[in-house]
Amino acid sequence: SDIPTNITSYNALWLRFRSDAFNTAPGFLADYSLVHDNELIGDSGQIASPLYPKPYTQARDYKWTITVPFNKVIRISFSEFYMENYIEDEECFIYLEIFDGLDVDGSSPSLLKACGAALPEPVVTSANVAAIKFHNDPYLHGSYFLLRWEAVSRESLTTPSTTEIINNTLGCGKEIHISSVGTNNTSIVSSPGYPQNYESDLQCTWILDTDPGFHLEIKFTAMDLEQFDYCDLDYVTVYEYTESEEVPTGWKALTPNLCLPNATTLIIKAGQRAKIYFETDESNEKSGFSATVKPVCGGKFTDPSGSIDMSSLQVNMLTGVVDCEWEIVVHSGRTIRFTFDKFDLPKLGKDTCVNSYIMFRNGGYKDSPALGEMKYCGRETPILPESSSNRVYISYHAIAGAPGVILNYEEVSFACRYDIQLRNKSHN
């Protein structure tokens, strides 16, 4: 008399009905359709693109939700995968996305957003629910996929890839390096078990860092904590690392304690290293928080010498340009010398460095006096004067297609130069 669960979302289903020669009963009634909410409940199953194995060529969005027993997590692996895309190595316009929760509108963290022909690595949720979105907008040939989902215990996840995946979403804190290379380099930090309720008496710390020449941008996408006027019961605080003598611990707070929903309006800009600290008390557990962390070009260099490769920076998809700013700080009492390994910022006609250019400021601020000319552009490698102090501020602006700049800098000692002229002194 129990109604079976709909444990598959494949494009074909085989049903068998058997009765014996004795007792009778009212029987069963089932309905089916191509899209029927796609709420999958059980221990394992498959999901395929509509009409699989044929490529799907209709412009539609499809959603599936998966729920497994409460004490399990979900492992999702791929058997076949092809998501047609308009332009290689650009943003995925046709994609499959897997979320760590039941929502596909952005409130649940994204575990994977994939396109192209490469078979994605397996993903593991942090709790017993997941959502999958297939966005199709046919270009030429259509797209298709086949995946398998299964309920597993956390203890059974022993392969390196799945261990790394689950450690990024489970546990109370982690050290995470976020690479600046590529286009899909956003990481997600969530409270343990999100969107399920977090536990009481937690003290969690996530240490995040990115590559030199970049800084971290943090945005909270969800904030559901125990609320109190001063946010001193359950709260999240964001820090950045600094070498300032005024901050003995090295961690400077960028935000007060956060617990209110309006924290999702903040965009927090940290340095190359950041820390997210999460603390809870002994009562009133909520669903927690989730934040995206991504590297953004620009930052601070404090080494005595270094290099900035601006030729490989990604163009902003919305503006079509690259805009970055760096501050270089060397030891007090020293100056800074610059050289170029590459300099190619083409002018359009006889413009005066409007479309692509680099600016140097003789000081540590955006409005410090210009170092040399106001702007540098073109294909002729410029020769810059040395700075007059230990700080230089650099602004870089380039349109799509500009080959770019590779800049080197080095710390230089002050030269002790005095012109002394000796004269004969006549004596009367």
N, C-alpha and C positions, 0 to 999 in steps of 0.2 A: 504493500500500500504506500510505500515511500516513493516520492517523485525523484527520479534520478537527476543528478546535476548535469548541466550542459558543459561538459569538460573539454570540448574541442571547438575550434572555429575554422576548421578545414573547409575546402570548397565542395567536398563530397561526404555523404553520410550513408552508411549501410545499416538498415534496420531489419531485425528478425523477430517475428512474433510466433510463438509456439503455444499450442494448447493441447491438452490430453483428451481422452475419450470420456472423462467423468464429469467433474463439477464445472459449472459455468460462472461467469462474473461479468459485471458491466464492461470490463475492458479498459482501454486507454484512449486518450485523445491528445494529439500533439500538433503544434503548428510550427511552421518554419518560414524563414524569409532570408534574403541576402543580408540584410542588416536588421538585427532584432535586439538592439541595446548592447549586445555583445558583453554581457556580464558573465564572466566565467568563474565557476566555483568548483574547487576540487583539489586533487593532489598533483595532477599533471595534465598536459594537453598540448595541442599544436595550434598555431595561428598562421594562416596563410593569407596572402593578398587575394581579393575577390577574383574568381575565375582562374586561380592558380591551377596548373603551371603556365597558363597563357599570360602574357604581359597585360596588365590592366591599363586601359587607355582613356578612362573617363576622369574628368576633373571633379574630384570629390575628396572629402575628409572622412576617415573612418576611425572609430575609437573602440578600444577594448579595455575592460577592467578585469583584473584577476584578483581573486581572494583565496588564500590557502589557510589551513588551520593556524590558530592564533600564535602558537609557539614556534612557527616555522618562518623562514624567509623564502624568497622566490629567486631561482636561478633561471635566466633566460639565455638560450644559445641559438645560433643560427645554422641552418642547413643550406639554404640558398638565399642570395641577396643580390638584387640589382635595382638601384634607384637612379633612373635617368636624370641627368642634370644638364642645365643650359651651358655652363662654362666650367671648365675644369679648374680645380683649386680655388673656387670662389664659394660664396655662401650657398648652403644647400637650399634650393628652392623646391625641390621634390625630395621628401625625406621620410624616414621612420624615426620616431622619438619615443623613448621609454622614460616614464616618470616614477619617482620613488614616492608613490601615493596614488590617490584615486582621481586626481584632477589633472587635466591637460591644458588648463588656462593660465599656467604660470605659477599657481600657488603651491604646487608640488615640485620638489627639486627634479631637474632633468638628469638622468643617469647616462643617457646616450642620445645623440642626434646624428644620424648617419645618412650618407648618400653615396653615390658612386657604385663601383663594382666590387670593392674589397669586402670580404666577409668580416663583419664586426666581431670583436672579442665578446665573450660572455659577460653579462652584467648580473649583479646580485642586489636585491633590494635590502633595505635596512629593517623592514617589518614584513607583515604578511599580506601586503596589498601592493599592486602595481597598476599603472595605466599605460596604454600604448596608443600612439596616434600615427596614422598613415595619411600623409598629405600628398595628393597626386594632382599634377597639373601637366598633362601629357605634352611632350615636346615633339618626339619623333616616333619612338618605338614602344613606349610604355614602360612600366616597372612591375617587379614582382618580388616576393620574399616568402620564405617558409621558416618559422622558428618553433622552438619547443620550450615550454615552461614547465617547471616542476618545483614542488615544495621540498625544501631541504632544511636540515638543521645547520646551525652555524658551525658546529663542530666538524661537520663533514666537508667544509670548504677548505681544502688543503692545497689546491693548485696555486702557483704564484700569481696568476692573473686574477683569479677570483678573490684570493686573499687580499691583494692590493685594493681591489674594488670595494670589498666590504669594509676594509679598514678605513677607507675614505669617508664612509657614512656611519659606521658604528664606532663605539668606544667613546671615551671621554677625552678628546683632544688628540692631536697628531701634528707631526712636522710635515709640511707639504711644500714642495718646490713647484712653482707654476712657470713653465717655460714660456718664453716670449716668441718662440718659433712656431709658425703655422697660423691658421685662422681659427681653429676651434680649441682655444686654450683657456677657457673659463672653468674655474673650479667651484665647487659648492661646499659650503660648510653649514652643517645643520646640527641642532641639538640631538643627543642620542635618542634613536627611535623615531625621530620625526617622520610622519605627522602624528604618530601615536604619542601619548603623554610621556614626558620625561620623568625621571625618577627624582626622589627627594635627596637633599644633602649632596649635591654634585658640586665639584670644583673642576672645571674642564678648561684646558688651554690648548689652542691651536696656534702654532708658529708657522707663518707663511713667508716665503721669500720668492723673488724672481731674479731675472738676469740683470747684470750691471747695465745702466743706461735706461732702465725701466722702473716704474713705480707701480704700486698696487692700488686698484680702485675697488672699493667694497660697497655693495648695495644690498640691504636687507629686503628680501622678497616676502617674508612673513615674520610676524612678531606677535606671539600669543603667550605671554607670561603672566604670572600673578602680578596684578597691578597695585601699586602703592605710590603715594605722592612723590617720594624721593627715590623710588626704584631701588630699595636696599634690601628687598626680600629675595626675589628672583630677578636676575638682571644679566645683561651682556655689556661688556666694555671693549672698545677697540683702541689699541696702542700702535705706535710706530717706534722703531728702534732709532736711537740717536746716540751720538758719541759726545754730546754736550756734557760738560762738567756740572751743569746745573741739574742734571738728571742722573744721580748716582747709579740707579738700577739699569739705566740704558733704555727703559721703556717709558715713553711719553704718552699720556692719555690723549687721544684725539676726540673722544666723546665722553660725556658723563655716563653714569649707569643708565642703560636703556631697558625699558620694559613695556612701553606704551606702543600701540599700533602705529602712531605717526612716525616711528623710526623708519618705516618703509619709504618715507619721502627723502631720506638722507642719501647722498652720494659721498662717501668718505674717501679722501685721497691720502694714502699713507706713503711711506718711502719704499725702499727696496725690500725692507723686512717689516712685517706687521704681526700683531698678536691679537687674537680674539679670546676673551676670557668670559666664561659662563658659570654663574653660581646660582644655586637654588637652596631654599630652606627646607624645613621638614614637612611642609603642608601645601595644599592647593596646587597640585601639578597641572600643567596645561600642555598644549600640543607643542609649544616651543618656538624655535626660530629657524629660519633658513636664510642664507646669504650667498650671493655670487661674488667671486673674487677674480679679477682679471688683471693682467699686466697692461700698462699703458706706457707708451714711449715717453721718455723724459725722466729726469731724476737728478741725483747728486753724485759726483765723483770726488773721492777724497784721497785716492792713491796718488803717489808722486808722479806717476806717468800712466798713460792709458790710451785707448782708442775707442772711437765712436763710429760704428758703421751705419750710416744713414741710407745707404743704397738698398738695403733689404727691408726697410720698414714698410708695413702694410698700409695701403691707402684706406682712409675712412670711407666705407661704402655709401654713407649718406652725403658727405660733402665732396668726395672725389679728390681730397688733398691729404697731405701729411702735415700735421702741426705738432711740433715737439719742442720742449725747452729743457735745457740742462744747466746745472750750476757746477762749476769746477772749483774746488777749494784745496789748496796745497798748504804746506806748513807756513806759519807766520814768518815774515821776513824774506820770503821767496817770491819769485815771479813765475809766469807761465809762458812757455813758448809753444807755438803751433806749427805743424806741418801737415801736408795732405798727401795721402796715397792715391786719392781719386777726387776729382772735382769736375762735375758735369751737370750744371743746372742751366739748360738751354734758355735763351731769351726768345721771345716771340716778336720778331721784327726788331725795332729799336727801342723796346721798352726799357724802363729803368728798374729792373729787378722787381717786377710786379707778380709774376706767376710763380716763380721759384727763386728762393734766395736763402742765405744764411746770414745772421747778424751776430756780432760779438759785442758785448758790453764790458767795459773796463771797470768791473766791480761785481758785486754779488747780487745785483738787483736788475729787474727788467728795465728800469729807467736810469740805470747808470750811464755815464758817457760812453759814446761809441768807441770801440777799439779799432783804429784804422778808419775805413770807410763805413758809412751807415749800413749798407747792404752789399753783399758779394753774390754775383751770379755769372752766368756765361760758362765757357769751356776753358778759359785761361786760368791756370792755377794761381791763386793770389799769394802774395807774401805778406803775412801779418806782422805787425810790430809786437814785441813782448808786452805783456801786461805791466802795469805799474804797481800792482798789488798781488796778493795771493788768491784773488777771486776773479772769475770771469763767468758771465751769464751768456748763454747761447740760445738763440731762437732759430728754428729751422722750419721753413715752409716750402712745400713742393707739390706740384700737381701730378696727377697720374701720368706715368710714362717718363718722368724725369729720372735719368740714370742715378743721380744722387752724389753723395759725398762720403769719403772715408777720412776721418780727421784723427790726427795724433796730437797728444799734448805731453809736455814734460815739465817738471819743476826745475827752475833755474835759480842759482844762488845770486844774490845781489853782488854786483862787482864793486869793489871798493876803489873808486876812481877819484883821485884828487889831482888837479893841475897845480903844481907848486912852482913858482918862478923865483929864482934867487937873483938878487941884484947886489952889485957892489955898493957899499955905503962909503961915501967919502967922509974923511975926517978933517976937520979944520985944525 
